Amino acid sequence: DGNYIISLGQLCRWMGAKAEELGVEIYPGFAASEVLYNEDKTAVRGIATRDMGIDKNGKPKETFERGVELRARQTLFAEGARGSCSESLISHFNLRKGKSEQTYGLGIKEVWEIPE
């Protein structure tokens, strides 16, 4: 009673639609490759995406697209605690100073067989 089973993918799509209704711009499929800072490096101003369509030798393919800079008043980093941009921010702003080390654990999922 009071519990729900939902699709995480459907929940994310629903939340994305609600955010876009409020004017949030969401760019799925474009991985951030670097953090952009203001001129004096005291604030985040957005992210840059990586060039796409590069072959294994580093040469542009027919599908080449130059990466872009996405600048914003607010930038949300949702790549996890060990993402490359998160690590860059933690290092740049010294966010771990005086903090305990991160700890990790394994999660266990259960599958229950319920009689019909």
Backbone as a chain_set.jsonl record, in Angstrom:
{"seq": "DGNYIISLGQLCRWMGAKAEELGVEIYPGFAASEVLYNEDKTAVRGIATRDMGIDKNGKPKETFERGVELRARQTLFAEGARGSCSESLISHFNLRKGKSEQTYGLGIKEVWEIPE", "coords": {"N": [[0.837, -1.172, 0.0], [0.67, 2.148, -0.94], [3.072, 2.144, -2.314], [4.82, 2.354, -5.411], [5.535, 0.999, -8.616], [7.581, 1.981, -11.132], [8.707, 3.075, -14.38], [11.97, 4.094, -14.772], [13.022, 5.364, -16.995], [10.693, 6.436, -18.212], [9.923, 8.166, -16.164], [12.065, 9.995, -16.175], [11.75, 11.099, -18.753], [9.246, 12.339, -18.405], [9.852, 14.17, -16.343], [11.736, 15.703, -17.722], [10.137, 16.854, -19.726], [8.438, 18.43, -18.126], [10.351, 20.197, -17.034], [11.22, 21.482, -19.373], [8.861, 22.799, -20.052], [8.974, 24.8, -18.196], [10.941, 26.355, -19.205], [13.525, 25.368, -19.195], [16.436, 24.317, -20.874], [17.287, 21.314, -22.34], [19.778, 19.096, -23.317], [19.979, 16.227, -24.497], [22.16, 13.495, -25.284], [24.449, 14.875, -25.848], [27.501, 14.945, -24.655], [29.194, 16.595, -22.045], [32.432, 17.968, -22.29], [34.202, 19.711, -21.201], [34.465, 22.151, -18.563], [33.284, 25.455, -18.565], [34.53, 28.528, -17.484], [34.148, 31.799, -15.927], [35.899, 34.911, -16.752], [37.763, 35.474, -14.634], [37.917, 33.012, -13.502], [36.271, 32.308, -11.324], [33.678, 31.463, -11.311], [31.276, 29.206, -12.74], [30.374, 29.131, -16.14], [29.19, 27.583, -18.012], [29.292, 24.754, -20.298], [31.422, 22.906, -22.575], [30.967, 20.957, -25.485], [32.275, 17.928, -26.882], [33.98, 17.509, -30.027], [32.295, 15.731, -32.602], [32.141, 12.77, -34.657], [34.716, 11.86, -35.336], [37.374, 9.94, -36.595], [39.205, 6.854, -35.766], [41.814, 7.616, -36.021], [41.871, 10.216, -35.364], [40.995, 11.988, -37.269], [38.635, 14.066, -39.03], [35.458, 12.699, -39.948], [32.939, 12.12, -42.535], [30.672, 12.666, -41.151], [31.324, 14.616, -39.354], [30.992, 16.942, -36.704], [31.445, 20.022, -35.225], [32.215, 20.641, -31.817], [30.288, 22.448, -29.353], [29.905, 25.476, -27.423], [28.03, 25.782, -24.564], [26.558, 28.178, -22.892], [25.406, 29.435, -19.774], [23.278, 30.908, -17.227], [22.874, 29.29, -15.076], [24.215, 26.109, -14.476], [23.674, 22.731, -14.473], [25.209, 19.928, -13.204], [24.998, 16.635, -13.791], [26.325, 14.152, -13.784], [27.201, 12.232, -12.11], [29.155, 11.267, -9.206], [31.796, 10.781, -9.875], [32.321, 11.801, -12.368], [33.968, 13.321, -15.208], [33.748, 16.144, -15.522], [32.714, 16.806, -13.031], [34.858, 16.015, -11.381], [36.736, 17.862, -12.268], [35.564, 20.283, -11.39], [35.549, 19.849, -8.608], [38.275, 19.768, -8.078], [39.116, 22.303, -9.084], [37.704, 24.211, -7.488], [38.444, 23.347, -5.02], [36.808, 21.602, -3.48], [36.843, 19.394, -1.83], [38.32, 19.96, 0.378], [38.843, 19.678, 3.794], [36.823, 17.832, 4.039], [35.341, 14.582, 4.522], [36.591, 11.55, 3.075], [35.157, 10.146, 0.098], [32.83, 7.457, 0.199], [31.927, 4.212, -0.948], [29.45, 1.811, -1.84], [27.969, -1.406, -2.427], [24.933, -2.016, -4.048], [22.05, -4.001, -3.514], [19.669, -5.701, -5.305], [16.413, -7.035, -5.077], [14.476, -9.746, -6.21], [11.274, -10.745, -6.136], [9.203, -13.546, -6.072], [5.877, -13.773, -6.574], [3.035, -15.468, -5.556], [0.362, -16.337, -7.757]], "CA": [[0.0, 0.0, 0.0], [1.431, 3.386, -0.981], [4.286, 2.001, -3.098], [4.579, 2.317, -6.838], [6.591, 0.509, -9.488], [7.542, 2.842, -12.313], [9.84, 3.028, -15.296], [12.854, 5.23, -14.565], [13.105, 6.065, -18.274], [9.48, 7.239, -18.378], [9.971, 9.243, -15.176], [13.013, 11.01, -16.66], [11.122, 11.807, -19.88], [8.197, 13.186, -17.851], [10.503, 15.286, -15.657], [12.32, 16.542, -18.761], [9.058, 17.635, -20.349], [8.02, 19.443, -17.148], [11.418, 21.2, -16.962], [11.179, 22.271, -20.613], [7.697, 23.692, -19.944], [9.393, 25.926, -17.357], [11.975, 27.114, -19.902], [14.836, 24.73, -19.092], [16.911, 23.701, -22.108], [17.919, 20.027, -22.075], [20.495, 18.627, -24.494], [20.363, 14.821, -24.363], [23.011, 12.987, -26.353], [25.648, 15.702, -25.995], [28.295, 14.841, -23.433], [30.077, 17.721, -21.737], [33.836, 17.553, -22.269], [34.964, 20.626, -20.344], [33.716, 23.184, -17.84], [33.648, 26.824, -18.953], [34.543, 29.445, -16.344], [34.196, 33.223, -16.27], [37.266, 35.374, -17.03], [38.666, 35.343, -13.485], [37.85, 31.605, -13.059], [35.615, 32.203, -10.015], [32.308, 30.971, -11.47], [30.999, 28.388, -13.927], [29.554, 29.827, -17.128], [28.59, 26.609, -18.923], [30.125, 23.608, -20.665], [31.709, 22.719, -23.992], [30.833, 19.568, -25.913], [33.39, 17.41, -27.671], [33.73, 17.314, -31.454], [31.738, 14.412, -32.916], [32.447, 12.334, -36.014], [36.168, 11.769, -35.482], [37.751, 8.541, -36.752], [40.15, 6.341, -34.776], [43.101, 8.296, -36.204], [41.716, 11.613, -34.988], [40.639, 12.781, -38.454], [37.186, 14.248, -39.193], [34.743, 11.865, -40.914], [31.87, 12.849, -43.234], [29.651, 13.014, -40.156], [31.962, 15.511, -38.377], [30.309, 18.13, -36.18], [32.258, 20.735, -34.244], [31.62, 20.805, -30.495], [29.749, 23.788, -29.114], [29.906, 26.008, -26.063], [26.688, 26.073, -24.046], [26.733, 29.1, -21.762], [24.143, 29.577, -19.052], [23.336, 31.515, -15.892], [22.975, 28.16, -14.147], [24.583, 24.862, -15.141], [23.459, 21.58, -13.602], [26.066, 18.794, -13.534], [24.327, 15.419, -13.336], [27.098, 13.065, -14.379], [27.643, 11.321, -11.059], [30.202, 11.791, -8.328], [33.128, 10.557, -10.428], [32.37, 12.257, -13.748], [35.148, 14.137, -15.515], [33.485, 17.556, -15.214], [32.601, 16.902, -11.569], [36.218, 15.963, -10.841], [37.355, 19.15, -12.602], [34.996, 21.281, -10.484], [36.019, 19.557, -7.247], [39.67, 20.184, -8.021], [39.227, 23.747, -9.327], [37.189, 24.972, -6.35], [38.945, 22.718, -3.8], [35.582, 21.258, -2.761], [37.054, 18.3, -0.874], [39.119, 20.428, 1.51], [38.169, 19.566, 5.083], [35.694, 16.898, 3.944], [35.664, 13.162, 4.607], [36.718, 10.871, 1.787], [33.934, 9.511, -0.38], [32.736, 6.016, 0.397], [31.072, 3.569, -1.936], [28.908, 0.534, -1.416], [27.243, -2.156, -3.439], [23.499, -2.138, -3.821], [21.501, -5.321, -3.802], [18.266, -5.672, -5.71], [15.732, -8.282, -4.792], [13.378, -10.129, -7.08], [10.347, -11.579, -5.37], [8.202, -14.287, -6.828], [4.601, -13.641, -5.847], [2.06, -16.449, -6.062], [-0.777, -15.721, -8.467]], "C": [[0.892, 1.248, 0.0], [2.722, 3.305, -1.762], [3.928, 1.888, -4.573], [5.782, 1.715, -7.539], [6.479, 1.314, -10.769], [8.76, 2.583, -13.184], [10.686, 4.278, -15.077], [12.989, 6.048, -15.853], [11.901, 6.962, -18.509], [9.45, 8.395, -17.395], [10.897, 10.361, -15.648], [12.435, 11.788, -17.832], [10.05, 12.768, -19.383], [8.806, 14.41, -17.158], [11.137, 16.244, -16.655], [11.285, 17.429, -19.43], [8.586, 18.745, -19.414], [9.064, 20.561, -17.052], [11.403, 22.085, -18.203], [9.983, 23.222, -20.631], [8.025, 24.935, -19.124], [10.526, 26.738, -17.984], [13.376, 26.543, -19.798], [15.199, 24.135, -20.445], [17.679, 22.443, -21.756], [18.524, 19.533, -23.382], [20.911, 17.172, -24.323], [21.239, 14.397, -25.536], [24.26, 13.798, -26.59], [26.41, 15.675, -24.683], [29.162, 16.08, -23.262], [31.516, 17.217, -21.702], [34.694, 18.486, -21.437], [34.041, 21.657, -19.716], [34.211, 24.54, -18.325], [33.508, 27.733, -17.733], [34.486, 30.884, -16.832], [35.66, 33.65, -16.397], [38.224, 35.2, -15.862], [38.584, 33.969, -12.824], [37.202, 31.412, -11.686], [34.193, 31.656, -10.098], [32.194, 30.154, -12.754], [30.073, 29.169, -14.848], [28.91, 28.885, -18.131], [29.519, 25.447, -19.161], [30.425, 23.666, -22.16], [31.531, 21.245, -24.313], [32.033, 19.193, -26.77], [32.996, 17.351, -29.142], [33.223, 15.902, -31.673], [32.074, 14.06, -34.359], [33.938, 12.334, -36.297], [36.527, 10.29, -35.624], [38.825, 8.139, -35.746], [41.532, 6.967, -34.885], [43.034, 9.78, -35.868], [41.358, 12.541, -36.135], [39.125, 12.9, -38.559], [36.62, 13.305, -40.261], [33.693, 12.735, -41.62], [30.813, 13.343, -42.26], [30.175, 14.009, -39.118], [31.047, 16.676, -38.006], [31.184, 18.739, -35.109], [31.508, 20.805, -32.919], [31.171, 22.246, -30.302], [29.934, 24.188, -27.657], [28.462, 26.328, -25.684], [26.871, 26.902, -22.793], [25.383, 29.352, -21.107], [24.353, 30.321, -17.745], [23.49, 30.439, -14.826], [23.278, 26.906, -14.955], [24.44, 23.734, -14.132], [24.341, 20.435, -14.088], [25.433, 17.545, -12.936], [25.016, 14.2, -13.93], [27.587, 12.064, -13.345], [28.848, 11.889, -10.325], [31.601, 11.656, -8.911], [33.22, 10.975, -11.892], [33.535, 13.202, -13.974], [34.923, 15.619, -15.225], [33.352, 17.758, -13.707], [33.979, 16.902, -10.928], [36.946, 17.283, -11.093], [36.869, 20.248, -11.657], [35.5, 21.103, -9.052], [37.449, 20.026, -7.08], [39.805, 21.709, -8.123], [38.82, 24.582, -8.115], [37.586, 24.369, -4.995], [37.786, 22.27, -2.889], [35.748, 20.124, -1.756], [37.846, 18.729, 0.355], [38.296, 20.362, 2.796], [36.993, 18.604, 5.097], [36.198, 15.469, 4.103], [35.779, 12.584, 3.204], [35.383, 10.258, 1.392], [33.988, 8.021, -0.073], [31.738, 5.462, -0.611], [30.583, 2.249, -1.375], [28.207, -0.145, -2.572], [25.775, -2.207, -3.07], [23.04, -3.535, -4.186], [20.034, -5.152, -4.164], [17.671, -7.028, -5.436], [14.656, -8.506, -5.85], [12.504, -11.087, -6.286], [9.403, -12.287, -6.339], [6.932, -14.31, -6.008], [3.622, -14.654, -6.436], [0.86, -15.737, -6.703], [-2.071, -15.918, -7.739]], "O": [[1.77, 1.382, 0.852], [3.423, 4.311, -1.871], [2.862, 1.387, -4.93], [6.919, 1.9, -7.105], [5.431, 1.337, -11.414], [9.721, 1.944, -12.757], [10.181, 5.396, -15.182], [13.061, 7.276, -15.809], [12.045, 8.103, -18.948], [9.005, 9.49, -17.74], [10.558, 11.539, -15.537], [12.603, 13.005, -17.907], [9.948, 13.89, -19.879], [8.348, 15.536, -17.35], [11.088, 17.46, -16.467], [11.528, 18.612, -19.67], [8.359, 19.872, -19.852], [8.707, 21.738, -16.996], [11.555, 23.302, -18.099], [10.079, 24.326, -21.165], [7.432, 25.995, -19.326], [11.018, 27.691, -17.38], [14.329, 27.168, -20.265], [14.358, 23.514, -21.094], [18.621, 22.49, -20.964], [17.869, 19.546, -24.424], [22.076, 16.899, -24.033], [21.073, 14.889, -26.652], [25.063, 13.447, -27.454], [26.007, 16.313, -23.71], [29.784, 16.554, -24.213], [31.787, 16.153, -21.145], [35.787, 18.113, -21.009], [32.987, 21.989, -20.256], [35.414, 24.75, -18.478], [32.491, 27.706, -17.04], [34.743, 31.161, -18.003], [36.562, 32.842, -16.174], [39.377, 34.819, -16.063], [39.108, 33.769, -11.728], [37.536, 30.47, -10.967], [33.567, 31.41, -9.068], [32.919, 30.384, -13.722], [29.11, 29.791, -14.398], [28.165, 29.326, -19.007], [30.413, 25.169, -18.362], [29.764, 24.384, -22.911], [31.898, 20.381, -23.516], [32.717, 20.06, -27.313], [31.824, 17.165, -29.47], [33.67, 14.972, -31.002], [32.269, 14.948, -35.189], [34.375, 12.757, -37.367], [36.036, 9.466, -34.853], [39.3, 8.968, -34.97], [42.335, 6.868, -33.957], [44.004, 10.515, -36.057], [41.413, 13.761, -35.982], [38.402, 11.961, -38.224], [37.208, 13.13, -41.328], [33.572, 13.928, -41.34], [30.135, 14.336, -42.526], [29.522, 14.222, -38.096], [30.421, 17.303, -38.861], [31.617, 18.049, -34.187], [30.294, 21.008, -32.904], [31.625, 23.148, -31.005], [30.098, 23.341, -26.779], [27.765, 27.052, -26.396], [27.29, 26.39, -21.754], [24.358, 29.467, -21.779], [25.463, 30.363, -17.215], [24.149, 30.646, -13.807], [22.667, 26.67, -15.997], [25.028, 23.786, -13.052], [24.241, 20.015, -15.241], [25.343, 17.412, -11.715], [24.369, 13.327, -14.508], [28.321, 11.136, -13.685], [29.471, 12.856, -10.764], [32.512, 12.36, -8.474], [34.13, 10.531, -12.591], [34.032, 13.817, -13.031], [35.83, 16.286, -14.726], [33.819, 18.761, -13.167], [34.244, 17.7, -10.029], [37.684, 17.764, -10.233], [37.667, 21.052, -11.176], [35.834, 22.074, -8.372], [37.799, 20.616, -6.058], [40.525, 22.327, -7.339], [39.502, 25.542, -7.757], [37.121, 24.823, -3.949], [37.792, 22.531, -1.686], [34.874, 19.916, -0.914], [38.023, 17.937, 1.281], [37.2, 20.916, 2.876], [36.24, 18.566, 6.07], [37.367, 15.19, 3.84], [35.145, 13.066, 2.265], [34.577, 9.895, 2.249], [35.055, 7.406, -0.085], [30.83, 6.159, -1.063], [31.239, 1.645, -0.526], [27.893, 0.488, -3.581], [25.423, -2.418, -1.91], [23.602, -4.168, -5.08], [19.261, -4.542, -3.425], [18.347, -8.051, -5.548], [14.016, -7.564, -6.317], [12.972, -12.127, -5.822], [8.887, -11.695, -7.287], [6.915, -14.807, -4.882], [3.405, -14.696, -7.647], [0.417, -14.684, -6.243], [-3.116, -15.462, -8.203]]}, "num_chains": 1, "name": "protein.A"}
